[in-house]
Amino acid sequence: MFLRRQTGLMIVWGRSISHKVLATGQFHCPGCGQERTYALRQQQKWGTIYWIPIAPLEKSEPYVECASCHRTYPEAALRHDAASAQRQFNAQRALEGDLAQMLCEVMALMAGEKHSVSPQLCGLIANAIGRLIRIEMAQDDILAAIAAGPEEPEAVLRNVDQQAASLSDRGRELVLRAAVVAAPKPLTESSGALAIEIGRRLGMKPEAIYATLAEFSAR
């Protein structure tokens, strides 16, 4: 964002994200199935002026990243033995699958591409899933998820309701952002109303919903 003062001086304001390493060590990685080196990280959003981080904004919950497979886990993974780590891994993979399915459904609904999915939408969905869940999803899997999703918009919205509780505030923002980015531009009255309803089903505050729409409705 560029701000111009009356003196003619242009101020460049924006946001950036850092991933600070809080600690390192060894843990039983559920994905690798053996002891691995980990980094305990935390995502920090910053307000920037001239691309220099100035004001700290919200932080994410700390998460564990395996140095070998690069999968990520909740901080509680550091306290698990091999058996409990595997159970936690299976539960997390199931949750990730549900979230990926929800994102595919929501973005296809906003794009109006339930039955004719473009490569561009597949790319947007893959990027959104990578940002939200930190996994890669192949195009064939994206197409299969969209095809398996419900036809009725209300059923898609019910799935948003069901998945919202497992998302952080940052995760909810990413889902709504992805939905808005997927929609044809400019947003119509109906697509704008649908985006607002998705934000409401995610449990976002009205000011957060409208801020996301204002920032990403032209992208």
SEDOGU-762531 format. One line per 4 residues: number of its first residue (from 1); their letters; for each residue y, x, z of N, C-alpha, C, CB. Coordinates in steps of 0.02 Angstrom, whole numbers, plus 50000, padded with zeros to 5 digits. Glycine has a CB too. Example, Ala and Ser with C-alpha at 12.3 -4.5 7.8 and 13.67 -1.06 7.14 Angstrom:
SEDOGU-762531
1) AS) 49716,50660,50390,49775,50615,50390,49835,50660,50390,49776,50565,50452; 49888,50642,50354,49947,50684,50357,50002,50645,50394,49970,50704,50286
//
This chain:
SEDOGU-762531
1) MFLR) 49941,50043,50000,50000,50000,50000,50062,50044,50000,50000,49952,50061; 50111,50026,49959,50172,50064,49954,50230,50022,49981,50186,50087,49882; 50270,50051,50026,50328,50017,50054,50390,50056,50037,50321,50008,50131; 50440,50022,50010,50502,50056,49991,50558,50034,50038,50520,50041,49917
5) RQTG) 50590,50082,50070,50646,50066,50114,50710,50061,50074,50653,50120,50169; 50761,50035,50106,50825,50025,50071,50855,50090,50047,50874,49988,50115; 50838,50145,50079,50865,50210,50059,50834,50235,49994,50854,50262,50113; 50781,50201,49971,50746,50223,49911,50685,50264,49926,50793,50263,49868
9) LMIV) 50673,50282,49989,50615,50321,50008,50552,50277,50007,50624,50352,50078; 50501,50299,49973,50439,50261,49969,50390,50286,50022,50408,50267,49898; 50364,50241,50061,50315,50257,50113,50247,50232,50090,50335,50225,50182; 50197,50276,50092,50129,50259,50072,50088,50245,50135,50097,50315,50029
13) WGRS) 50068,50183,50143,50029,50163,50202,49960,50140,50179,50065,50106,50241; 49909,50153,50218,49842,50131,50200,49795,50135,50259,49815,50173,50143; 49729,50134,50243,49678,50138,50294,49625,50188,50273,49646,50069,50307; 49594,50220,50321,49538,50265,50308,49486,50256,50363,49562,50339,50304
17) ISHK) 49426,50281,50350,49372,50274,50397,49340,50343,50409,49319,50223,50372; 49330,50361,50472,49296,50423,50489,49231,50407,50524,49341,50468,50533; 49183,50453,50522,49119,50444,50554,49108,50503,50602,49060,50439,50501; 49133,50496,50662,49133,50550,50711,49063,50560,50740,49182,50536,50768
21) VLAT) 49042,50623,50747,48978,50640,50779,48990,50645,50854,48948,50707,50750; 48958,50602,50892,48966,50601,50965,48916,50647,50999,48958,50530,50991; 48856,50654,50970,48804,50696,51000,48750,50710,50948,48773,50662,51064; 48710,50760,50961,48652,50775,50919,48592,50791,50964,48666,50836,50871
25) GQFH) 48532,50789,50936,48473,50804,50975,48411,50787,50936,48474,50767,51041; 48355,50777,50972,48291,50758,50943,48272,50688,50965,48237,50809,50962; 48242,50650,50920,48216,50583,50937,48157,50567,50893,48272,50529,50930; 48119,50516,50912,48064,50493,50870,48092,50446,50818,48008,50459,50913
29) CPGC) 48095,50469,50756,48123,50427,50702,48072,50375,50680,48145,50471,50642; 48088,50311,50686,48040,50260,50664,48024,50264,50589,48068,50191,50680; 48073,50284,50549,48061,50288,50477,48017,50346,50458,48127,50294,50440; 48028,50405,50487,47988,50464,50473,47921,50463,50510,48026,50527,50491
33) GQER) 47919,50428,50567,47858,50425,50607,47845,50488,50648,47800,50413,50563; 47896,50529,50660,47887,50590,50699,47955,50613,50726,47856,50645,50656; 47953,50666,50766,48014,50692,50796,48060,50721,50743,47998,50744,50848; 48123,50702,50746,48172,50726,50698,48238,50740,50735,48183,50674,50641
37) TYAL) 48281,50777,50701,48349,50788,50726,48391,50726,50710,48380,50852,50695; 48433,50707,50757,48477,50650,50746,48550,50670,50758,48457,50591,50792; 48595,50629,50732,48666,50631,50749,48686,50562,50773,48710,50655,50688; 48717,50559,50831,48744,50496,50856,48815,50491,50831,48741,50492,50935
41) RQQQ) 48828,50442,50788,48893,50436,50755,48928,50371,50776,48884,50438,50679; 48994,50371,50763,49034,50311,50775,49086,50306,50720,49067,50312,50846; 49090,50247,50691,49139,50235,50637,49206,50216,50668,49114,50180,50589; 49259,50249,50646,49326,50236,50671,49372,50221,50612,49354,50297,50711
45) KWGT) 49405,50164,50614,49453,50147,50562,49523,50170,50584,49453,50070,50547; 49561,50199,50536,49627,50226,50550,49679,50194,50505,49627,50302,50542; 49739,50185,50532,49797,50171,50490,49827,50238,50468,49850,50127,50528; 49844,50243,50404,49869,50307,50378,49939,50300,50349,49821,50335,50324
49) IYWI) 49976,50354,50352,50041,50360,50318,50037,50424,50277,50101,50361,50369; 50049,50416,50212,50041,50472,50165,49971,50502,50172,50095,50527,50178; 49920,50458,50179,49850,50477,50182,49832,50518,50244,49832,50517,50121; 49877,50522,50292,49864,50557,50355,49847,50506,50409,49925,50601,50376
53) PIAP) 49788,50511,50441,49771,50463,50495,49822,50467,50552,49700,50476,50522; 49852,50410,50569,49903,50408,50621,49883,50363,50678,49970,50385,50591; 49864,50301,50662,49851,50251,50714,49777,50232,50716,49894,50188,50702; 49742,50244,50771,49672,50223,50776,49668,50146,50779,49638,50254,50838
57) LEKS) 49622,50118,50740,49610,50046,50740,49542,50033,50772,49613,50016,50667; 49503,49983,50748,49442,49968,50784,49387,50019,50772,49418,49899,50764; 49341,50022,50821,49283,50066,50817,49220,50024,50809,49278,50112,50879; 49169,50053,50776,49104,50020,50773,49063,50039,50835,49067,50039,50708
61) EPYV) 49007,50005,50844,48959,50027,50895,48928,50093,50873,48904,49972,50907; 48915,50139,50919,48881,50202,50899,48814,50187,50867,48872,50247,50961; 48796,50228,50818,48731,50220,50784,48699,50289,50775,48739,50184,50716; 48633,50289,50768,48594,50350,50762,48577,50361,50688,48530,50348,50806
65) ECAS) 48588,50421,50663,48569,50437,50594,48518,50494,50595,48631,50457,50552; 48461,50483,50563,48410,50535,50558,48431,50587,50507,48341,50504,50539; 48426,50651,50526,48447,50705,50481,48399,50715,50423,48453,50769,50520; 48338,50687,50428,48289,50696,50374,48289,50639,50324,48220,50703,50405
69) CHRT) 48281,50577,50348,48278,50520,50302,48345,50485,50293,48226,50470,50326; 48394,50501,50337,48462,50474,50335,48465,50399,50348,48493,50489,50268; 48410,50370,50372,48413,50300,50394,48453,50297,50459,48342,50270,50403; 48480,50238,50473,48520,50230,50534,48488,50177,50579,48593,50210,50516
73) YPEA) 48499,50185,50644,48469,50142,50695,48520,50130,50751,48404,50173,50723; 48510,50077,50790,48553,50067,50849,48543,50124,50898,48537,50000,50883; 48591,50135,50942,48588,50189,50991,48526,50184,51035,48651,50189,51033; 48502,50123,51045,48442,50113,51088,48381,50149,51061,48427,50039,51094
77) ALRH) 48380,50168,50997,48323,50204,50968,48310,50270,51003,48334,50215,50894; 48361,50298,51035,48353,50362,51069,48309,50356,51131,48422,50391,51089; 48300,50294,51156,48262,50284,51217,48190,50260,51204,48297,50234,51261; 48170,50259,51140,48104,50231,51122,48051,50285,51114,48110,50190,51058
81) DAAS) 47990,50270,51136,47933,50313,51120,47907,50293,51051,47877,50307,51174; 47852,50324,51029,47829,50313,50960,47811,50240,50947,47767,50357,50947; 47777,50207,50995,47755,50138,50983,47815,50090,50982,47706,50117,51037; 47859,50097,51031,47917,50052,51033,47965,50067,50976,47953,50059,51100
85) AQRQ) 47968,50131,50955,48011,50148,50898,47986,50114,50835,48012,50224,50888; 47919,50110,50826,47892,50078,50767,47906,50003,50768,47816,50090,50762; 47900,49972,50828,47915,49901,50833,47989,49888,50817,47899,49875,50904; 48032,49932,50844,48103,49925,50830,48119,49935,50756,48144,49975,50873
89) FNAQ) 48083,49982,50725,48092,49995,50653,48073,49933,50613,48051,50056,50631; 48016,49903,50629,47993,49844,50593,48043,49787,50600,47924,49823,50617; 48068,49778,50662,48117,49724,50674,48181,49736,50635,48132,49717,50749; 48203,49799,50634,48265,49814,50598,48256,49805,50523,48287,49885,50613
93) RALE) 48198,49825,50496,48187,49816,50424,48187,49741,50406,48120,49848,50403; 48158,49700,50451,48158,49627,50438,48230,49600,50439,48115,49591,50490; 48270,49624,50488,48339,49602,50492,48378,49624,50430,48373,49630,50556; 48368,49686,50409,48402,49711,50349,48384,49670,50288,48386,49785,50337
97) GDLA) 48319,49651,50283,48298,49609,50227,48333,49542,50227,48223,49599,50229; 48340,49512,50286,48374,49447,50291,48448,49454,50272,48368,49419,50363; 48481,49508,50296,48551,49517,50280,48561,49531,50205,48580,49575,50321; 48517,49571,50176,48522,49585,50104,48513,49521,50064,48469,49637,50083
101) QMLC) 48465,49479,50084,48454,49415,50050,48517,49372,50054,48394,49378,50080; 48547,49369,50113,48607,49328,50122,48664,49353,50078,48629,49329,50196; 48673,49419,50074,48726,49447,50033,48715,49431,49959,48731,49523,50042; 48653,49437,49936,48637,49420,49867,48655,49347,49852,48563,49433,49852
105) EVMA) 48636,49303,49898,48650,49231,49888,48724,49217,49887,48616,49190,49942; 48760,49245,49935,48832,49231,49942,48871,49257,49883,48859,49261,50007; 48856,49318,49862,48894,49348,49807,48879,49314,49740,48879,49423,49801; 48815,49294,49730,48797,49257,49670,48832,49189,49669,48721,49249,49665
109) LMAG) 48836,49157,49728,48870,49092,49732,48944,49099,49715,48862,49062,49803; 48977,49149,49743,49048,49159,49729,49060,49179,49657,49077,49212,49776; 49014,49216,49628,49022,49238,49558,49003,49182,49509,48979,49299,49545; 48968,49131,49532,48944,49078,49487,48890,49103,49440,49002,49050,49448
113) EKHS) 48848,49150,49465,48798,49182,49422,48728,49173,49449,48814,49255,49413; 48712,49115,49474,48646,49103,49502,48591,49112,49449,48642,49033,49531; 48603,49088,49388,48551,49088,49336,48563,49139,49281,48545,49020,49307; 48619,49173,49282,48633,49224,49231,48673,49280,49265,48674,49193,49170
117) VSPQ) 48636,49327,49293,48666,49379,49335,48684,49439,49292,48618,49399,49392; 48747,49459,49294,48772,49515,49254,48756,49581,49289,48848,49508,49242; 48751,49635,49249,48743,49702,49279,48801,49719,49325,48738,49755,49224; 48861,49695,49309,48919,49709,49351,48909,49679,49421,48983,49681,49320
121) LCGL) 48885,49617,49424,48873,49586,49489,48818,49623,49527,48855,49511,49481; 48766,49643,49492,48713,49682,49525,48741,49745,49556,48657,49699,49476; 48786,49778,49520,48817,49838,49547,48859,49824,49608,48860,49871,49494; 48897,49769,49607,48938,49750,49665,48894,49734,49725,48982,49690,49648
125) IANA) 48839,49699,49713,48793,49682,49768,48761,49744,49797,48739,49633,49743; 48738,49789,49753,48707,49851,49777,48756,49892,49820,48682,49894,49718; 48819,49895,49798,48870,49931,49836,48882,49898,49904,48935,49935,49796; 48886,49831,49905,48898,49795,49967,48841,49804,50016,48909,49720,49954
129) IGRL) 48779,49802,49991,48721,49811,50035,48720,49882,50062,48656,49797,49996; 48739,49931,50021,48742,50000,50044,48793,50009,50099,48758,50046,49987; 48850,49975,50094,48902,49981,50144,48884,49943,50208,48968,49954,50117; 48852,49885,50201,48837,49844,50260,48775,49868,50297,48828,49771,50239
133) IRIE) 48722,49885,50260,48658,49898,50290,48638,49972,50283,48605,49854,50259; 48673,50008,50240,48658,50079,50228,48589,50089,50199,48665,50119,50292; 48569,50044,50153,48507,50053,50115,48522,50043,50041,48451,50005,50140; 48479,50069,49999,48485,50058,49927,48440,50001,49906,48468,50123,49887
137) MAQD) 48466,49956,49865,48427,49900,49841,48426,49902,49765,48455,49832,49867; 48367,49904,49736,48359,49910,49664,48382,49846,49630,48287,49926,49646; 48402,49852,49566,48425,49793,49529,48372,49739,49524,48448,49813,49459; 48309,49759,49513,48256,49709,49507,48248,49670,49573,48189,49742,49489
141) DILA) 48257,49705,49630,48251,49671,49694,48310,49623,49705,48248,49722,49751; 48370,49644,49682,48429,49600,49686,48418,49537,49645,48492,49637,49662; 48394,49545,49584,48382,49487,49541,48329,49441,49571,48359,49510,49471; 48277,49470,49601,48225,49430,49632,48252,49391,49692,48165,49474,49653
145) AIAA) 48295,49424,49731,48324,49391,49790,48368,49332,49769,48364,49441,49832; 48408,49342,49716,48451,49288,49693,48409,49230,49667,48499,49312,49637; 48356,49246,49628,48313,49193,49600,48278,49154,49655,48261,49224,49553; 48260,49189,49710,48225,49156,49765,48271,49116,49810,48188,49207,49806
149) GPEE) 48336,49127,49804,48384,49093,49847,48390,49019,49830,48452,49126,49841; 48419,48980,49874,48426,48908,49863,48476,48891,49809,48446,48874,49927; 48469,48833,49780,48515,48809,49729,48578,48780,49759,48480,48756,49685; 48572,48748,49817,48628,48712,49846,48674,48759,49884,48602,48656,49892
153) PEAV) 48740,48755,49872,48787,48796,49909,48782,48787,49985,48858,48780,49887; 48768,48727,50007,48764,48715,50079,48706,48754,50110,48756,48640,50093; 48651,48761,50073,48595,48800,50099,48613,48874,50105,48533,48791,50054; 48652,48899,50058,48676,48968,50061,48721,48976,50123,48715,48988,49996
157) LRNV) 48764,48928,50134,48809,48931,50192,48771,48927,50258,48861,48876,50188; 48717,48889,50259,48677,48885,50320,48645,48953,50335,48622,48832,50313; 48626,48989,50282,48599,49056,50292,48652,49103,50319,48570,49083,50226; 48714,49095,50297,48770,49134,50325,48776,49120,50400,48837,49118,50288
161) DQQA) 48772,49056,50418,48773,49036,50489,48720,49074,50529,48763,48960,50496; 48659,49075,50501,48602,49104,50537,48609,49179,50546,48538,49088,50500; 48637,49213,50496,48642,49286,50498,48704,49311,50535,48641,49314,50428; 48754,49268,50545,48818,49290,50573,48810,49323,50641,48865,49232,50578
165) ASLS) 48765,49297,50682,48757,49323,50750,48734,49395,50752,48708,49279,50789; 48701,49418,50700,48675,49487,50699,48727,49536,50672,48612,49491,50657; 48786,49512,50653,48837,49555,50624,48892,49570,50674,48867,49522,50562; 48918,49631,50670,48978,49649,50708,49039,49620,50673,48984,49726,50715
169) DRGR) 49097,49625,50704,49159,49602,50672,49169,49639,50605,49220,49614,50718; 49155,49704,50605,49160,49743,50543,49111,49718,50491,49148,49817,50557; 49050,49700,50512,49001,49675,50465,49022,49608,50435,48934,49667,50500; 49051,49564,50476,49074,49500,50450,49130,49510,50398,49099,49455,50508
173) ELVL) 49174,49557,50413,49228,49572,50366,49200,49598,50300,49276,49624,50396; 49149,49641,50303,49119,49668,50242,49086,49614,50201,49068,49722,50260; 49053,49566,50233,49021,49511,50197,49073,49469,50161,48979,49467,50245; 49126,49450,50196,49178,49409,50164,49213,49448,50108,49230,49385,50216
177) RAAV) 49226,49512,50121,49257,49554,50069,49213,49555,50006,49269,49626,50096; 49148,49566,50015,49103,49568,49958,49102,49502,49921,49032,49586,49982; 49104,49446,49958,49104,49381,49926,49167,49371,49884,49099,49326,49978; 49225,49391,49911,49288,49383,49874,49290,49428,49813,49348,49398,49920
181) VAAP) 49266,49489,49820,49266,49536,49764,49221,49511,49708,49243,49606,49787; 49166,49477,49725,49119,49453,49674,49147,49395,49633,49055,49432,49707; 49195,49358,49659,49221,49299,49625,49264,49317,49565,49261,49256,49674; 49262,49275,49512,49309,49286,49455,49381,49282,49479,49296,49234,49399
185) KPLT) 49423,49321,49447,49494,49324,49465,49536,49293,49410,49516,49397,49479; 49592,49260,49428,49614,49247,49497,49570,49193,49529,49687,49225,49498; 49570,49193,49595,49532,49142,49631,49560,49073,49615,49535,49155,49706; 49515,49026,49604,49535,48957,49595,49541,48924,49663,49485,48919,49550
189) ESSG) 49565,48863,49663,49571,48826,49727,49502,48817,49758,49604,48757,49716; 49451,48802,49716,49384,48791,49743,49352,48856,49767,49339,48758,49691; 49360,48912,49730,49331,48975,49752,49366,49002,49814,49333,49027,49696; 49432,48990,49818,49468,49010,49879,49445,48971,49939,49542,49001,49869
193) ALAI) 49434,48906,49930,49410,48864,49985,49340,48884,50006,49411,48789,49965; 49298,48903,49957,49230,48925,49973,49231,48990,50012,49189,48934,49908; 49276,49036,49993,49282,49099,50030,49304,49087,50102,49332,49146,49994; 49350,49041,50111,49373,49024,50179,49316,48994,50220,49433,48975,50177
197) EIGR) 49275,48953,50188,49218,48923,50223,49166,48976,50242,49186,48868,50180; 49156,49025,50198,49110,49079,50214,49135,49117,50275,49101,49127,50153; 49200,49132,50276,49229,49166,50333,49221,49125,50397,49302,49180,50321; 49230,49059,50391,49222,49016,50450,49150,49016,50474,49244,48944,50433
201) RLGM) 49102,49013,50427,49031,49014,50446,49012,49081,50477,48987,48999,50385; 49047,49134,50458,49034,49200,50487,49063,49206,50558,49064,49254,50443; 49104,49158,50578,49134,49160,50644,49197,49201,50648,49085,49185,50692; 49229,49213,50590,49290,49254,50590,49350,49212,50610,49301,49284,50520
205) KPEA) 49399,49245,50639,49461,49211,50656,49501,49196,50593,49503,49255,50705; 49539,49141,50592,49577,49123,50531,49621,49179,50505,49619,49063,50545; 49655,49216,50551,49699,49269,50528,49661,49325,50494,49740,49297,50587; 49599,49338,50517,49557,49390,50486,49533,49367,50417,49497,49407,50531
209) IYAT) 49517,49302,50411,49495,49275,50347,49551,49281,50295,49474,49201,50355; 49611,49259,50313,49666,49259,50265,49689,49330,50248,49724,49219,50291; 49683,49376,50297,49701,49446,50283,49653,49476,50232,49701,49487,50347; 49589,49460,50239,49538,49486,50191,49550,49457,50122,49467,49470,50216
213) LAEF) 49564,49392,50119,49578,49360,50054,49639,49391,50022,49588,49285,50062; 49692,49403,50061,49753,49431,50033,49742,49501,50006,49809,49431,50086; 49698,49540,50040,49688,49610,50020,49642,49617,49961,49661,49649,50078; 49592,49573,49954,49540,49583,49904,49537,49530,49850,49474,49588,49938
217) SAR) 49580,49480,49852,49575,49426,49803,49596,49448,49733,49618,49367,49824; 49631,49505,49727,49651,49529,49661,49603,49583,49635,49722,49558,49663; 49551,49601,49672,49506,49655,49652,49444,49629,49618,49488,49698,49712
//
